[in-house]
Amino acid sequence: MAIPNKNSRKIVVGNETYRWTISPNNDYIVFIAEQEESKGRRLEVYIYSDINKFWVSFPDIKDLNLKIIKPKNAELIISQAINKGWNPKEKGSPITFDLTEDFLLISRK
């Protein structure tokens, strides 16, 4: 299923246009991206974040890991995934990574 235009963002990496979005998932947020035109293999990156606990713990949030993904981070994630073998034009199951600090690792999930 393609990432809908609503609630997603466009980004150009190299000469290719991608759509990306963030989805909550328990103790993680999931960065999801795909090439806009080919709708091939999807990229899923699991990022540990306490962002979902923010609302429960507010205002005592000083010890929470509130990881936010900005367009600059999205560009870095997509570039690293391509360098690690993600081919967004091929069909197939999503390729999954974990983001640790600012580095992609093959996911254990």
N, C-alpha and C positions, 0 to 999 in steps of 0.2 A: 504494500500500500504506500502511496506517495505521501510525502510530508505536505500537509495542506498549506496554502499561502497564508491563511489566517493563523496567527500565533507562531509564525516562523519568520526567520530573517534570511535575506539574501546576502551572500558574500562571494567575492571573486578572489580566487586563489590561482596564481599563474594566469592563464587565459580562460579558465573554466569557472562557470557560475554554479554555486551550491546553495541549497536551502538547509538551514539548521534550526534546531529548537532544543529546549531543555525540558525534561520530564522528571518529576519527582519519583523516587523509588526507595522507600524506607530510609536507611542511613546514607543514601547516595542520591546524587542527581545524575541523570543520564543525558549526555550530549548526543544528539542524533543528527546525522547529516547524510545528504545524498546529492548527487549531481542533479542539477535542475532539469536538464534536457533529456538525459538518457534514462533516468529512473531505474538505475541498475542496482547493484549491491549497496546496501545501507551500511553506514558506519555507526556503531554504538560505543560510547566511551563512558564507563562508570567512574564517577568522581565522588570520593568521600566528602560529605558535607553535612553539617548540622543545621542547614538552612530550614529544614522542616521542623526542627525543635525550637527554632527562633520564637515562634508564636507561643509555644508552651512555656518557655523560659523567660520571656520578656518581663522585666527589663534587665534581668541578671544574665547577660549574654557575653560577658568578657572572656569566658573560657570556651566559647563555641567556635568551631571551624566554619565560618560563613563564606564558603567558596562561591564566588560569583564568576560567571563566564561572560566575558566581554568579547566584542568582535575581534580584537587582537588575539585573544586566547583561541577563538574559533579558527582563525587563520593558522595559528601554530599547530593546533590539534589536527586539522585537515592535512597540512603539509607533512607532519610526522607520520600520519597514517598512510599517506601515499608512499612515503619513503620506506615504510615497513611492510609494503605489499598490498595495500588496499587499492583495488582497481574499481573505481566507482561506475565504470561502464559495463562491467560484466554482470551477468545475472547470478543469483545465488543467495544463500543465507547471509544475514548481516555478519560483518567482521566485528569482533568485540575486543576492546582494550580496556585497561584500567589506567587512569591518570594518577601518577604519583609525583607530587610537586608539579613540575611542568613537563614530565616525560611519560610517553606512552609505553605501557608494558602489555604483552599478550594477556588477555583476561583469564582468570582462573574460574570464572563463572560458567 
